Amino acid sequence: MIDSVSLGWLVGVQAALLLTAGFFSIAETSMMALNRYRLRHLVREGRRSARLAQDLLDHTDRLLGVILLGNNLVNSASTVVATLICTRLFGEGEMTLAIATGGITFFILVFSEITPKVIGATFPEAIAMPSAYVLTPLLRVAYPVVWFVNLFVKALLAILFVRPRAESEGQLSLAELRTLVLEGGKFIPAKHQAILLNLFELEDMTVDDTMTPRGQIESIDLEDDIEDIHTAIATAHHTRLVVHEGSLDRVAGILHVRKFLNASRREPLDKDGIRGILRAPYFVPEGTPLLQQLSNFQDQMRHVGLVVDEYGEILGLVTLQDILEEIVGEFTSQKPLSGSVLRREADGSYIAEGTCPLRVLNRKAGFHFPLEGPKTINGLVLEALEEIPEPGTALVVAGHPVEILQVHDRMVKVVRIRAGKPGAGEALAA
């Protein structure tokens, strides 16, 4: 009966088999290359093809079972048909079998394997979605065979102590999410991308990284003359001020300038009147993670917290605005020292105060100072030198040349920093 089939029909059948094998190959590759998060988004939007593809991928063993079952059946049939065609053309013999084997291998690789898989990997979504309409009913028809084959597959996996990974185990880590954000630059506006990256960095930051140091806290001393107190409040750069009596360690409370101004409209406030409108101070332990502190501010309905060490000594002040600026960037210029802490010179170097945080230097000037140890350039220089330096001393820290311009009260007041190769070792130069 086979002899009655014309050579043209055999060639047509062979072409159809190769195309069918190509469909299974392109469907397999596109399904496996499909972006799972994009797919879930399409499912939530109500795309039926996406839902079918998701159902197939939820049972990968069944999906691969029906694809490979069909692919192997078609490739086996292709080998038989190729042998018949070669027999018609070249007669019977070992050479004919060799030609048939080599020829069908070439055609399967080119037309049914490599080309379809490259196309499937290049356009996974455009191919996987329509393929789901074909694979879903095909799986229902072939399910008994697929189930039977998978019994042996599962047994073999158990013998090899291989446990298929659950879908929940494939969730992205923070580092992988960060990489996705970095690679999604053409889809995410630059400002939004910066905010997302700042959020990832916030995970490793504490209040110590963003607080205003103790020496820079703008405060009111109740032991001053009342006129001086009124003047200090009227010229304050912040809306909330720390009020203390004598030493900063004797904090009386937090004064809201607007509340003071409203109360002063009726009559000038004396010191007892100021004490009456103070809000109790809110203390924050050092080392508190910034994300946790952001939540604490929200729960406590606070805007300002005093950072204290294990002995209760005040180390600095952290505000809600400080944390928000770590996420969205600086959005105000009311800080009295914001302009003088860091400035760029005409020669490309930077003049920085010793209290300038290293994070600010890295973010604004593009330096690469380490953030694991000291928080300010003063602390980093003192740690590198292990002594109080003299003005004019030069050294290299983390690959950046640093020149000390001013020293006062056992601390580095002003330095000049020039760009250098990041990661270079520290070296000293007189």
Stockholm file with secondary structure:
# STOCKHOLM 1.0

chainA/1-430         MIDSVSLGWLVGVQAALLLTAGFFSIAETSMMALNRYRLRHLVREGRRSARLAQDLLDHTDRLLGVILLGNNLVNSASTVVATLICTRLFGEGEMTLAIATGGITFFILVFSEITPKVIGATFPEAIAMPSAYVLTPLLRVAYPVVWFVNLFVKALLAILFVRPRAESEGQLSLAELRTLVLEGGKFIPAKHQAILLNLFELEDMTVDDTMTPRGQIESIDLEDDIEDIHTAIATAHHTRLVVHEGSLDRVAGILHVRKFLNASRREPLDKDGIRGILRAPYFVPEGTPLLQQLSNFQDQMRHVGLVVDEYGEILGLVTLQDILEEIVGEFTSQKPLSGSVLRREADGSYIAEGTCPLRVLNRKAGFHFPLEGPKTINGLVLEALEEIPEPGTALVVAGHPVEILQVHDRMVKVVRIRAGKPGAGEALAA
#=GR chainA/1-430 SS CGGGSCHHHHHHHHHHHHHHHHHHHHHHHHHHHSCHHHHHHHHHTTCHHHHHHHHHHHTHHHHHHHHHHHHHHHHHHHHHHHHHHHHHHHCSSHHHHHHHHHHHHHHIIIIIIIHHHHHHHHSHHHHHHHHHHHHHHHHHHHHHHHHHHHHHHHHHHHHTTCCCCCGGGGCCCHHHHHHHHHHTTTTSCHHHHHHHHHHHHHTTCBHHHHCEEGGGCCEEETTSCHHHHHHHHHTCSSSEEEEESSSTTSEEEEEEHHHHHHHHTTSCCCHHHHHHTCBCCCEEETTCBHHHHHHHHHHHTCSEEEEECTTCCEEEEEEHHHHHHHHHCCCCCCCTTTTTSEEECTTSCEEEETTCBHHHHHHHHCCCCCCSSCSBHHHHHHHHHSSCCCTTCEEEETTEEEEEEEEETTEEEEEEECCCCTTCCCEEEC
#=GC SS_cons         CGGGSCHHHHHHHHHHHHHHHHHHHHHHHHHHHSCHHHHHHHHHTTCHHHHHHHHHHHTHHHHHHHHHHHHHHHHHHHHHHHHHHHHHHHCSSHHHHHHHHHHHHHHIIIIIIIHHHHHHHHSHHHHHHHHHHHHHHHHHHHHHHHHHHHHHHHHHHHHTTCCCCCGGGGCCCHHHHHHHHHHTTTTSCHHHHHHHHHHHHHTTCBHHHHCEEGGGCCEEETTSCHHHHHHHHHTCSSSEEEEESSSTTSEEEEEEHHHHHHHHTTSCCCHHHHHHTCBCCCEEETTCBHHHHHHHHHHHTCSEEEEECTTCCEEEEEEHHHHHHHHHCCCCCCCTTTTTSEEECTTSCEEEETTCBHHHHHHHHCCCCCCSSCSBHHHHHHHHHSSCCCTTCEEEETTEEEEEEEEETTEEEEEEECCCCTTCCCEEEC
//
